[in-house]
Amino acid sequence: MHAITVQDRDAGLAGMTLTDMPYPEAGENDVVVRVHAAGFTPGELDWPGTWTDHAGRDRTPSVPGHELSGVVVELGYGTTGLSVGQRVFGLTDWRRNGTLAQYTAVEARNLAPLPADIDHTTAAALPISGLTAWQALFDHGRLTTGQTVLIHGAAGGVGSIAVQLAREAGARVIGTGRARDRDRVLALGADTFLDLQTDPLEDADQVDVVLDVIGGDILDRSIALVRPGGTLVTIAAPPKTQPKDGRAVFFIVESDRARLTDLATRVRDGRLKLNIGAVHTLADAPSAYASTTRTPGRTIVRVTED
């Protein structure tokens, strides 16, 4: 099968190539999925799991990408809950070969059934962004109706979903980003927009929850915006300090079949809109990783035509 692989950590993006790989073996409780569309995170070549397995052993050449939508073609021993021929989408293990391949082996528990009226390109954009937004707001941030949430990067993959989920939950939403993002963020349901390049961040006043996807100076300055009893949640880096009388949490998204199913239902109902940007072929995936052009919306790799 064809796959995008990396083998030399020092080579970085230059070492990403389209190669022939052996067809994957389905382990216990696995399924093999024929990948139709895949998503990726630009920084994943810096993640330890891209290069080593759970025991810390080198696992190169490895296949990057951890979001997929496709069709089950094989069941491993003991696998239940899914069937051959079923459309699925989900999030793969960080320390196993990923989704930029024609076929990949995935633990069945990491996949959810994909409704027939959601196309594979859309589905591949949902797992990481959707699960991250939900877990940040509700599992870690404990956001409830009537509270105020500040969402950094509100036009991005995670932020745009978080704005919609928070609004539906009855929260007041303050979104941040660049000036060109203002109209989009407000259209998604934010009550207020702050331009991080021109508007003082302190104009947000104190809020119940901060969702940070940027890190650096923005993360450091956001600590002071958390009111007593509130929470700052970040996926960028562990916070250096804690808010006064509040919490600061760093987390890594986890797979959740039930939540994926719920998010897919919201997409079907029109309650959740995804922003798909560029769509590339598998052969073009290395250039998509290396792109320095900021493209609105998630970049998706179409591996197999629907």
N, C-alpha and C positions, 0 to 999 in steps of 0.2 A: 504494500500500500504506500501511497505518498503521504509524507508528513513534513512539517517544519521542525527541525531539530537544532539544538545548541549543544556544543561539546567542549568549548574552551571558554571558561569564565572570563579570562583576561581579554578575550577578543570582543566581548560584548555583542552589540548588534551586528558587527561585521562577521561574527561567527554563526549567524542564523542562516540556515540553508534549507532548500527543499530537497529531501532525500527519499530513498526507498527504505521502508522499515518493515520488519516482520509483522504479520497480522497479530493482534494482541490475544493473549490467552485470558479466558474468563476464570478468575479464581472463585473460591467459595463465596457465595452471596453477591457475586458480581453479575453484571450484564455487559455484553459487548454492544456498543451503539454505532450504527452508521451515522456519522456526523453530517448534518446538513448545513448548520451554521454554528459559528463559534465566536466567543468574545474573549478579549484578553485585557490585561492591565499593563500599561507601558513599563512600569517599574519592576515587573516580576523577575527580570533577569538578575536583580539584586537580592532576591529572596533565597535563603539557604535551601528551601525545599525544591527549588529548580535544579539543584546540583547534587543533593544527597537524599538518600531514602530515610525512613524512620529510624534506622540504626546508625545513621551518620555515614553510611558508605556511599562512595561516588556512584551515581546512577546514569552518567552520561553515556551515549547521547540521549538527551531528554527532550521531550516534546512540551513546549509551553502552551499557555492558554488553559483556562479553567471553567469557562462557561460553554454550554453546548445546548443545541436542540437537534434532535434526530430521531432515529427509529431503532428499536431494539432488534438485533439480529441473532442474538445467542444468549442463553441463560447459563450461568455457572451453577455448580453443585449447591443445592440448598436454597437457591434464590426463589423468593416468593414475592407476590405483590405486583409483578410486572409480567408481560407476556411478549413472545416474539411477534414482531409486526406492530407493536404499540409505539405511538408517538410519545416522546418524552423530552423533558428539558431539565437542566439542573446545574449543579456545581460539583466539580470533581475535586479529589484529594490533592492538597498542595504538593505532596511528596511522591506523586505517581505521574506517569506520562499524561499529558493534558489533551486538549481538544483540537489543536491545529493539526489534525490528521483525518484521514478518511474513516478510520475506525478507532475507537478507544474503549478500554475496559474501565468500568465505573462500578463502585458499590451501589447496589440497587437502592439503598436507603437515601442516597444523595440525589435521586431523581424523582420527578413528579410527572404524572400523566399530562400530556399537552392536548388541550381541546383542539378539535379539527378546524375551528375557525380562527385560530391564532397561527400566523405563519412562522416558519422557523427563524427567520431573520429577527422578527420582533421578540420571539421567545429567548433567543440567545443574548439579548440585551437586558434581560430581566433578573437573572439570579443574583449576581454580586451586588448590583445597585439596589435592587428591591429588598433583598434580605438585609443589607447593610443599613438602609434607611429605616426599616422597621425595627431592627434590633437596637439601633442607636436611640431612636425616639422612645420606644415603649419598653423594651427589655432593660436597657441601661439607663435611659433618661427618665423613665416613669412618667412620661408626659400624659396629662389628663385634660379634659375639657375645661376651658376657661383660663388655662395657663398661657404663658407667652414663650415662644421658642425663637431663637436666633439661628438661622441656618446659613453657614458660610458656603460659598460656591453653589448658590441656589439654582443656577442654570445648568449645572453639570449632571452627570449620570446619577449620582447618589442624591445630590441636593434637590434636583427637580422632582424626584419621587418623594423625597421627604417633605417638600412643600405641600404636595397634594395629600399625603397621608395625614400630616399635621392639621391641615385645613379641614379635612373630613372628620377628624377627631374633635373638632370644635376649639382648637387652639388659635391664638393670635400669632401670626407668622411674620417675622422680619427676615427678609432674604438679603444676602449680600452678593456682590460680584462686581463686574465691570459695567461701565455705563451702557454698553451695547446690549447687556443682558436685562436691563430694567423692564422693558415691555413684556418680555417672555416670562420673567419671574412673577410679575404682577398678574399676568394672564393665567398663570398656574394656580393662583389663589393667595399669594402673599399680600398682607395688608400694607407693608412698607418695604421699600427697597433702599439699601445703602450702597453707594458706589465706594468701594474700598480704596479707590485712587484719589477721591476728592472729598468724600463725606467723613467727618470724624466718627470713628467706630463707637466712641462713647455716646453718640446720639441715640444709640439703642437703649440707653439706660440699663437698669438691671432686669434680667429675665429669669424664668424658671429653668430653662434648658438651653444650652448652646450645643449645636452640632457642628464640629469642625472637621473639614476634610483638607485643610490647607497646611496647617502646622506653622512652624517658625514664629515670626513676630506676631502674626494674627492669633495663633494659639496662646502665646504668652499674654497678649493684651486682653484676650477674652476672659481670662480667669476673673478679672475684676468685675465683669458684667453679670456674674452669677449671684443672684440674690440668696440670702440665707435659706438653707434647705434645698437649694437648687443643685443642678448637675451640669457639668461640662462633659460632653462625650466627644472623643476624637478618634479618628482612624489614622491620623498622620504620624504621631509619635507619642510616647509616654509623656504626660505633662510634668513639668519641672516642679510645679507647686500646686497646692490645693486651694480652692476658693475658701474664703473665710466663711465658716459655718456651712460649707457645702461640700460637694464631691467633684472629683475630676477622674474620668474613666477612659482608659485606652483599651480598645478591643479589636479582635480580628473576627470577621464574619464567619458564621458557622452555617452549614447546610441545614435545612429544615423542610422536609417534604410537605408537611401540613401548611406551612406559611407560603411556600411556593404555589401550592394549589390555590390558596386564598388570593395571592397576588394575581395569578392568572385569571381568576374570576373577576377581579376588579378591572383588568384590562378588557375582558370580554364585555363587561357592563358599561364601559366607557368612563368609569370612575377614575381610571389611572391611565395617563397618556405617557408613552415612552418617546424619547427624542432620538431617532436613528439618524446618524450622520453619514459618514462614508461607508460604503460596502465594497470589500475587496475580494478577489479570488484567493485561493490558498497560495498560489505561486507569488502573489503580490504581498503576502503577509509580512515579510521582512521589511519592505518599504513602508508599510503601514505602521509598524513598530517604530521605525526610524524617523517618521515624519515630524518635522518641527512646526508644521502649520497647525494652528489651533482650529479644529473643525468642530462646530457646534454639534452636540449629540454624540452618541456612542458609535465607535467604529466597530464594524462587524465583518468577519471573514465568512464568505459563503463558500463552503467546502463542496457541497453537492447540490445541484439544482433540485428544488422542491418537486 
